[in-house]
Amino acid sequence: MPKFYARRRLGFLAAFTGLIASAGLLNGPAASAALPTPVSAATARTYLANLTVATEDRTGYDRDLFPHWITQSGTCNTRETILKRDGTNVVTDSSCAATSGSWYSPYDGATWSASSDVDIDHLVPLAEAWDSGADSWTTSRRQSFANDLTRPQLLAVTDNVNQSKGDQDPATWMPSRSAYRCTYVRAWVQVKYYYDLSVDSAEKSALQGYLANC
């Protein structure tokens, strides 16, 4: 085949492949959560080794002590921002509420077309943070934690899955999709390390076990 036609053929194949990829046919689910990429398993193991081990204490906890969902930009609050970030083809109205779109929940593998079926999970729950050191924080720091878009802390997931998780840590709850568990524990440790939160002994043992298999 002449070089000119060979180059044209390769160019056509590259363009066709790109078109397919852009349509999502090579990229798995049509809607996939966009959690900020957690640290590596090796880094997470190092972080975990440096976390303080302490007994949890929920005395005085109140969810309202963690102000959320705050305005992030324009009319969009934190929940609406995560819905747009984690969804596919999300359409919003003038108040930033999602009127249509598709959301893939990495915890259970379900895809939803109504934002009302989706919760924004605090990967490290607010109550868990309180138990682990946030009881001594200022309200401003608790607000930052509850609305953190930078760390892998907020994620759009199936509402009843989030509700079944509640305030449990990895010693008693993990995503049903085993393929997501490594991402989950890496994110958990990164968030706890960044915010200088402690772990209890059962939580640390569970995290060590999951990270050993990452």
C-alpha positions as CSV (number, residue, x, y, z in Angstrom):
1,M,0.0,0.0,0.0
2,P,1.4,3.4,-0.9
3,K,2.6,5.5,2.1
4,F,0.1,8.3,1.3
5,Y,-2.9,5.9,1.6
6,A,-1.4,4.1,4.6
7,R,-1.2,7.4,6.4
8,R,-4.8,8.3,5.4
9,R,-6.0,4.9,6.7
10,L,-4.2,5.3,10.0
11,G,-5.6,8.8,10.4
12,F,-9.1,7.5,9.7
13,L,-8.7,4.7,12.2
14,A,-7.4,7.1,14.9
15,A,-10.3,9.5,14.3
16,F,-12.8,6.7,14.3
17,T,-11.4,5.3,17.6
18,G,-11.5,8.8,19.1
19,L,-15.1,9.2,18.0
20,I,-16.1,5.9,19.6
21,A,-14.2,6.8,22.8
22,S,-15.9,10.2,23.0
23,A,-19.3,8.4,22.7
24,G,-18.3,6.4,25.8
25,L,-18.3,3.0,24.0
26,L,-14.7,2.3,25.2
27,N,-15.0,3.8,28.6
28,G,-17.3,1.6,30.6
29,P,-20.5,3.0,32.2
30,A,-22.0,5.9,30.4
31,A,-21.9,7.9,33.7
32,S,-19.0,7.4,36.1
33,A,-18.3,9.1,39.3
34,A,-15.4,11.6,39.2
35,L,-14.0,11.3,42.7
36,P,-10.6,13.1,42.9
37,T,-8.0,10.3,42.4
38,P,-6.9,9.1,45.9
39,V,-3.2,8.5,46.8
40,S,-1.6,5.2,45.9
41,A,-2.0,2.1,48.0
42,A,1.7,2.4,49.1
43,T,1.2,6.0,50.1
44,A,-2.1,5.1,51.9
45,R,-0.2,2.4,53.9
46,T,2.4,5.0,54.9
47,Y,-0.3,7.5,55.9
48,L,-2.2,4.8,57.9
49,A,0.9,3.9,59.8
50,N,1.2,7.5,61.0
51,L,-2.4,8.0,62.1
52,T,-3.1,8.1,65.8
53,V,-5.1,5.1,67.2
54,A,-7.7,6.2,69.7
55,T,-11.1,5.2,71.0
56,E,-14.0,7.1,69.4
57,D,-16.1,9.5,71.4
58,R,-19.4,10.8,70.0
59,T,-20.3,13.0,73.0
60,G,-21.9,16.2,71.8
61,Y,-22.2,15.3,68.1
62,D,-24.8,17.2,66.0
63,R,-24.8,17.1,62.2
64,D,-25.6,20.8,62.2
65,L,-22.2,21.4,63.6
66,F,-20.9,20.7,60.1
67,P,-22.5,23.4,57.9
68,H,-23.4,22.0,54.4
69,W,-24.3,22.4,51.5
70,I,-22.7,25.8,51.1
71,T,-22.6,27.8,47.9
72,Q,-19.6,26.9,45.7
73,S,-20.1,29.2,42.7
74,G,-23.0,31.3,41.3
75,T,-26.2,29.6,42.4
76,C,-24.6,26.1,42.8
77,N,-24.2,24.6,46.3
78,T,-21.9,21.7,47.1
79,R,-24.5,19.0,46.4
80,E,-25.4,20.5,43.0
81,T,-21.7,20.9,42.1
82,I,-21.0,17.2,42.8
83,L,-24.1,16.1,40.9
84,K,-22.7,18.0,37.9
85,R,-19.2,16.7,38.4
86,D,-20.2,13.0,38.8
87,G,-23.0,12.9,36.3
88,T,-23.2,12.6,32.5
89,N,-25.2,14.9,30.3
90,V,-26.4,16.8,33.4
91,V,-28.8,19.6,32.6
92,T,-29.5,22.2,35.3
93,D,-32.1,25.0,35.7
94,S,-31.5,28.6,36.6
95,S,-31.1,27.7,40.3
96,C,-28.5,25.0,39.5
97,A,-30.9,22.1,40.3
98,A,-30.3,19.1,38.1
99,T,-33.3,18.5,35.8
100,S,-31.9,15.6,33.9
101,G,-28.7,13.5,33.5
102,S,-27.3,10.1,34.4
103,W,-25.4,9.1,37.5
104,Y,-23.4,5.9,38.0
105,S,-22.9,4.8,41.6
106,P,-19.5,3.1,42.1
107,Y,-20.6,1.6,45.4
108,D,-23.2,-0.7,43.9
109,G,-22.9,-0.4,40.1
110,A,-26.3,1.1,39.7
111,T,-27.1,4.0,37.2
112,W,-29.8,6.5,37.9
113,S,-31.5,9.1,35.7
114,A,-33.2,11.1,38.5
115,S,-31.0,13.2,40.9
116,S,-33.5,12.4,43.6
117,D,-32.2,8.8,43.6
118,V,-28.7,10.0,44.3
119,D,-27.1,11.1,47.6
120,I,-23.8,12.9,48.0
121,D,-21.8,10.7,50.4
122,H,-19.3,12.0,52.8
123,L,-16.8,9.2,52.3
124,V,-15.6,9.8,55.8
125,P,-18.9,10.5,57.5
126,L,-19.4,13.6,59.6
127,A,-20.1,11.6,62.7
128,E,-17.0,9.6,62.1
129,A,-15.0,12.8,61.8
130,W,-16.4,14.1,65.1
131,D,-15.5,10.8,66.8
132,S,-12.0,11.1,65.5
133,G,-11.0,14.6,66.4
134,A,-13.4,17.1,64.6
135,D,-15.1,17.8,68.0
136,S,-12.1,20.1,68.7
137,W,-12.3,21.9,65.4
138,T,-13.7,25.4,64.7
139,T,-17.0,25.6,62.8
140,S,-15.1,27.0,59.8
141,R,-12.9,23.8,59.6
142,R,-15.9,21.6,60.0
143,Q,-17.6,23.4,57.2
144,S,-14.5,23.0,55.0
145,F,-14.5,19.2,55.7
146,A,-18.2,18.9,55.0
147,N,-17.9,20.6,51.6
148,D,-14.4,19.5,50.5
149,L,-14.2,19.3,46.7
150,T,-10.4,18.9,46.6
151,R,-9.9,15.7,48.6
152,P,-11.6,12.4,47.7
153,Q,-14.3,13.0,50.3
154,L,-17.6,13.7,48.3
155,L,-19.2,11.2,45.9
156,A,-22.6,10.8,44.2
157,V,-24.0,7.4,45.1
158,T,-27.3,5.5,45.2
159,D,-29.4,7.1,48.0
160,N,-30.4,4.0,49.9
161,V,-26.8,2.6,49.8
162,N,-25.6,5.8,51.3
163,Q,-28.3,5.5,54.0
164,S,-27.3,1.9,54.7
165,K,-23.7,3.0,55.2
166,G,-24.7,5.7,57.6
167,D,-21.8,6.7,59.8
168,Q,-20.0,3.3,59.6
169,D,-16.2,2.9,59.0
170,P,-14.5,0.2,56.9
171,A,-14.5,-2.2,59.9
172,T,-18.3,-2.6,59.5
173,W,-19.2,-1.3,56.0
174,M,-17.6,-1.5,52.6
175,P,-19.0,-0.9,49.0
176,S,-20.7,-4.0,47.7
177,R,-18.7,-3.7,44.5
178,S,-15.4,-5.3,45.5
179,A,-13.7,-3.6,42.5
180,Y,-14.2,-0.2,44.2
181,R,-12.9,-1.2,47.7
182,C,-9.3,-0.3,47.0
183,T,-10.2,3.1,45.8
184,Y,-12.5,3.5,48.8
185,V,-9.9,2.7,51.5
186,R,-7.2,4.8,49.8
187,A,-9.6,7.7,49.8
188,W,-10.6,7.1,53.4
189,V,-7.0,7.1,54.6
190,Q,-6.1,10.1,52.6
191,V,-8.9,12.2,54.0
192,K,-8.2,11.1,57.6
193,Y,-4.5,11.9,57.2
194,Y,-5.1,15.3,55.6
195,Y,-7.4,16.3,58.4
196,D,-5.3,14.7,61.1
197,L,-8.1,12.4,62.3
198,S,-7.6,9.3,64.4
199,V,-8.6,5.7,63.7
200,D,-9.8,3.1,66.2
201,S,-8.1,-0.2,66.4
202,A,-10.8,-2.2,64.5
203,E,-10.9,0.5,61.8
204,K,-7.1,0.4,61.4
205,S,-7.0,-3.4,61.2
206,A,-9.7,-3.4,58.5
207,L,-7.9,-0.7,56.5
208,Q,-4.6,-2.6,56.7
209,G,-6.3,-5.8,55.4
210,Y,-7.9,-4.1,52.5
211,L,-4.8,-2.1,51.6
212,A,-2.7,-5.2,51.6
213,N,-4.7,-6.5,48.7
214,C,-4.5,-3.2,46.7
